[in-house]
Amino acid sequence: MNYQEAWNFLDGLQFHKIKLGLDAMCSFMARVNNPEQQLKTVHVAGTNGKGSVCVTLLTLLSQAGYRVGLYTSPHLSSVRERFRIGDAFISEEKFAELATRICEVLGDDKITYFEFTTALALLWFAEENLDMVILETGLGGRLDATNIVTPLVSVITNISMDHEAYLGDTISAVAGEKAGIIKPAVPVVSAAKAGEGLAEIRATCGERGAKLYLYGDAFSATRMDNGSWEWQGINEFKGSVYQKLHCSMKGAYQIENASLALAVIELLKGEGITISAEEIRKGLLSVNWPGRLEHFCLDRSSRKRVQCSGRKNTLSYLLDGAHNPAGVMSLVETLNNEIVFKRLLLIWGAMVDKDLQKTLRPVVELADAVFLTRPEGERSAEPELLLQNVPDELQQRCHLHPIVKEAIEVVEKIAKEDDLILIAGSLYLVGASRKLLLGELVG
């Protein structure tokens, strides 16, 4: 297969419904001599923030001179975004080569889309003589295809409600699934909080003899008056301090995500990984995670990206993949505290299996006008269904535009320089919109 044929074949696997379980992955990986066993990995799960933790680790380690692989999902515009070494995505040629190999090994056997991409990532990383690999879970943890690895460190960012159809309808059930990545004697870094899955994580760590390094107990972060923040180690980490830190990404919660990454860096010292305080400061300033509280401005005429500082004839955009109640509340907090705008023009699309009422209301309340749309995909909710989940008193703010491109065009016509166009509700919507506005990601 060439690249396009391989991508088309992969897309065809999406018609196979999500199937949690490790049997197919274990069987396939055994047939290719278990390349995952050759890799040094950090395994990251959690409801929100896991992608930010992953890309922060990638950036810090890469800028310190280490060769690091990263596997994340979903992608915004190209499937190649899921597979990275440093700043470089997998090449089209290598993607096609490995996809062809997987198909040849499978024969008539079937695996899911995510199992296929996970296998491809592990095969590629095993070829590349890497110092470290960072794996983000796709869904849950216990039965996630990535959970065939035994990592050096496991990370569980936080626990909140999401993917209830697969993970359970209580915090306890969701936490139990996330805690499934915990391996015997493998240290765990987490920002889970009391009443939000912490009890389940503590219990699993105890059962499996895994030391838990908890945000607030083993390490913490303090905001300083000058706008910087400081990471402090406690107990086993006592004596480790990183000062004068700044996060490049918007959102107050990024300090928590970066703190988890720094705790992982501390644990990796035992594996011979060393990063100086200056490298950490510079690395945090260069972390880039497109589509997650990504703020940019476009010149109306040239459609080129420009500085947002008071320029005339510009459009101001904020793209964020917030799609569950906790993520939306973080988005609302950022809108209230970090971004200045006169009117908020909201373009929203979501997957039908999300908690539409709890995610829509907080952000619709802030918006002056709402444009409900639908990214392509069988799981995407129709705009009419989204409208039904908007409180009656707020529905007059809403307009239905089922085609994403059309919604953007309509909003741009009414937007002024001091307005903010927010695109949120789904990474699939963000990806489709970003491609229209900025083109494909290059890596």
N, C-alpha and C positions, 0 to 999 in steps of 0.2 A: 504493500500500500504506500502511496505517497501521503503527504501531510493531510491534504484535504480529505482524502479517502479515509484516513485513520480517524480524523475528527468526526466525519460523518458516521462512521461505524460506532464510535463512542456515543455520539448523540442518540443513535438508535437504541442504545441500552437504557435510555431514560424511560422507555416504555415498560421496562421491567420495574415493578414497584419496589420501593425501599424494603430491603430485607436485612434486618439486623441479625448478626450471628457471625461466628469466626470460622465455622467449618470450611466454607468455600475458600476463604483466604488461606487458612492453614494448609489445605490440600494443594492449592495452586503453588504457594511459596515452596512447599516441599518438592514439587516437581521442577523447580528452578534452583534447587539447592539452598534454599533459605538465605537469600542475600541479606535480609534484615538482621541476621545474627552477626554480621560483620560490622555493623554500624554502631557508633556511639551516638545515642539519641537523648533528646529532651522531649518529653511527651506532654502536650498541653491540652487540657480540657477546661470546661467552664461554660456558663451561660453567655456572659458578655465579656469582652476584653481579651479573649484568648488570641485573636488575630493580632492585636496590638502588642501583647506580650511576645508573641512569636517574632514579629518583625523587629521589635526592639532588641531581642536577643540576636537575631541575624545581623542587625546593624552594628551592635557593640562588638560582637565577635569578629565580624568581617573587617571592620576598621582597625581592629587590633592585629590583623594579619592572618587570621584563621580562615581556612576554606570551609564554608558552612552551607549545607543544603537546607532548604525550607520547603515544606509541603503544606499548603493551606487550601481552603475552599470557602465559598464558591469563587469563581473568577468573575471579573467585571465584563470583559469583552472578548478575551481569547483564553482558551483552555491552557495555553502555555504559561499563563500567570500562576497557575497552581504549583509549578515546579521551578525552583530557583536555586542557583548557587551564587551566593553574593547578590549582586545586582542583576545578574543575567538569567533570563528565562531559558528553559530548555529550547534547543533549536528545533525548527520544523523537521529537519532531517532525523535527529535523534528521536524525537517524538514518534515519527512514522516508523522508524526502525524498531523501537521497543514495542509499539502497538502491534506491529506485524508479528513480532516474536511471541507476544502474549497470545494472540489469536492462534498461532501455530501450536503452541503448547496446549491451549484449551481444547482444540479440536471442536467437537460437538458440545462440550460442556458450556454452561452459562454462568457468568458472574454479573454483578450489578455494576452500574456506572462508577460508583465510588470505590468498589473493590478493584475495578480495572485501573482507575487513576492511582489508587494507593499502591498497587502492584507495580505500575509503571514508575512511580516515584522511587520506590525502594530498589528496583532494578537499576535505575539510573544512578542513584546515589552510591550504590555498591561499586559501580564502575569507576567512580571519580576520586577515590583516595581522599576522602574528606576528613577534616578534624572533628566535625560535629554535624548532626542532622537534627533539625527541629521539626516535629510532627504535630500538626493541629488535628484534633479529632473532628470528625464531620458531624456526628449526631450522638450525643450521650457520651459513652465511654466504654462501659462494660462489654458491649457487643459491637462496638465500632470497629471497622476494618483495620484501623491503625493499631488496635490493641493487641497485636501479635508481637510487639517489641517488648523487650525488657530494658527500660531506659536507665540512664544515670540519675536523672531527676524527673519526677512527675510534678506537674503543675495543675492545680484546679483553681481557676481565677475566682469564681463566685458561683452562687447557685440562685437561680430564680426561675419562674415558670416559663417554659417554652417547649415546643414539640410535645405537647401533652399526649397526643395520640400514640406516641412511641415510647415516651419516658415516664408516663404516669401523671396523675392529676393532683399530686400533692408535692410539696417541697421535699418531704422525706423520700418519696419515690424517685424524684429527679436526682436528688443528692446521691441516692444509692447507685443509680446508673453512672453518674459522673465518677463516683468513688471507685468504680470498677476498674479504672486504670491503675489503681494503686497496686504495686507489686511487692512481694516479700522483701523486706530490708532495703527498699529503694526510698530515699528521702522524698518527702512531699512538701511543696511550697504552695500556700493557699492564702486567699483573702476572704474565705468564707466567714460568715458572721453568725453569731448565736441566733438560733431560730430560723436561719436561712441555710440549713444543710450542714452546719458545723458538727452537730452531734454525730451524724452518719459518717462524716469524714474522720472524725476522731476515732470512732468505733472501728472503722475499717483499718485505719493505721495501727490501732492497738492489736487487732486480730492478726495482722500480717507483719508485725514488727517493723513498721515503717515510721521513721522519725518525722514528725510534723513540724514544719517551720511556718508559723502562722503570722500573718501581717498583724502587728499590734503586740504580739508576744515575743517573737524572735527577731523582729525588725520593725521599724516604723519610719514614717516620713513626716517632716515638720516644715511648714511653710514659713519663710522668713519675711521680714518686713520689706526687704528690697525686691520682692517678687520672685526670688529664687526659692529653692527648697533643699532640704538636707536629708540624706538617708542615714539612719543610725542602726547599727547592729545591737542586739540585746542577747543576753544569755550566751549561747554558743557562738554567736556572731559578735560578741562584745569586743570593742576595740576597732571594729570596722566602721568607718564614717566616710561618706562622700558629700562634699559641700559644694555650694554654688552651682546647683543643678538647675537646668531649665528643660522643659519638654517642648519639642517643636510642634506637636499636635495639640489642637484645641481640646477643651474638656478637662474639668478639674479632676475627673477620675483617671486621667492619664498618669497622674502622679502615683496612684495605686498600682496601675499596670506596670509602670517603669520600676516601681519598688519590688514587685515580684520578680522582674527580670534581673534586678541587681542581686536579689537573694539567690537566684539560680547561679549567677556568676560567682558568688561567694562559695557555693557548694562545688562548683566546677574547679575551684582552685586545687581540690584534692585529686583532680585528674590532670594536673599540670597546666591548666588554662589560667593565664594571668592577663589582666587588663589593668592598665594604670588609671589613676583617678582622672588624669587629663584626657585620656582616651574615652573614658566614660562620659565626661562632660561634653566633649565634642560629638561623640556618638549620639547622645540623646538629642542634640540640636539638629541632627540630620536624619532622624527617623521619619520615614514617609510611608503612609498607608492610605493610598487613594480610596476615596469613597467613604471614608470614616471621618466625619466632621471636617470635610475638605472644603475650604473656603477659597474662592478665586473670583476674579473679575474678567469679563470679556469686553473688548471694544466692540460697539454695535456695528460699526462699519466694516472693519477688517476681520472681525471674529477672532482676533488674536488675544491671547491671555496677556493682561496688563496688571500693573500695580493697582491696588484698590484705594489708594490714598487720595480721595477727593478729585479724581479725574472726571471730566465731563464725558457724556456719551458712552457710559459704561453700564454693564449689567453685572450685578453682584449675586453670586451663587453660593449656596451651602449644600453640599451633598453628604448624606449620612444614611447608613444602612440600618438604622434603628428599626426593629421589627417586633420587639416584645415589650411588655410594660416597663420593665426595668431600663431597657435601652432608651425608650421614649422619654422616661423621666430624666435620664441623664442628658438627653438632647434638649429638653425643655429648660433644664438648669443652665446649660450652655447658652441658649438663646437669651435667657433672662440676665445672665451675668457677664458674658464675654463678647457679645457681638452687638454693635450699635446699628439700628436700622429704623426707618420711619414706619413702613408697612411690611408685613410678612405675607408673601404670596406663596402658598403651599401647593406643591404638586405631590400627590400621594398615590401610591399603588401598593398592594400587599398580596400575600399569598392567602388563599381561602382558608387554610388550616390555622391561621393565627387568631389571637384574641382581638378581634377587630374593634370591639367596643372600648376595651381598656387602652388600646394603643391610639385609636383615633381621637378620642375626646380631648386629652391634654394638649395636643398640638393644634387641633382645630380651634380650641378656645383662644389660642394666641394669634391665629391667622386672621388677616383681614379679608382674604379670599382664598378659596380652596378649589383645586382642580383635581378631581378624582380620575385616575387613568388606569391602564392595564398593560404591564409589560407582557411580552409574549411568553407563553408557557402554560401547560395544562393546569398548573396549580394556582395560577393568577386569578384573583377575585375580580368579577365584573364590577365596573363603577357603580352600577345600580345596587349591588350588594353592599359595597362600601357605604353608599349613601344611607342605606337602611340602618347602619350601625353608628351613624352620626346622630347625636341628640336632636330632637325635633326643633328646639329653639336655635340650633346652629345650622340647620340644613339650608337656610337661605343664603349662606355664604358659599355654598358648594355649586360647582359646575362640573358636568360630566363630559370627558373627552377620552374615549376609549383608546385612541392612538397616542402613544407617548410623544411622538414628534409634533403632533397637532397641539397637544397640551402645552408644550414648551413654546411653540410659536405664538399661541394666544397669550400666554403669560408675558412673554417678552414685549408684546405690543403695548401692554398697559403698565409695565414696570418703569419706574423712574430711577435716577441715579442713587437715591437714598433708600430705595426699597431693597429687601432681601428676598431672593427666590430660593426657597427651600425645597429640595427634592429628597423624599424620605419614604420609609415604610417597607422597603425591600431592597436588598443588594441587587436583585435582578433589575429592578427599576433604576437604581443608581447606575448600574453597569450600562444599561441601554441608553440612559440619558447622557452619561459621561462620554460615551462613544460619539453621540451626536454633537456634543459640545466641544470636546477636546480631541477626538479621535482615539484610536486604540492606544493602550499603554505600550511603551517600548521598553524592552529589557533583554 
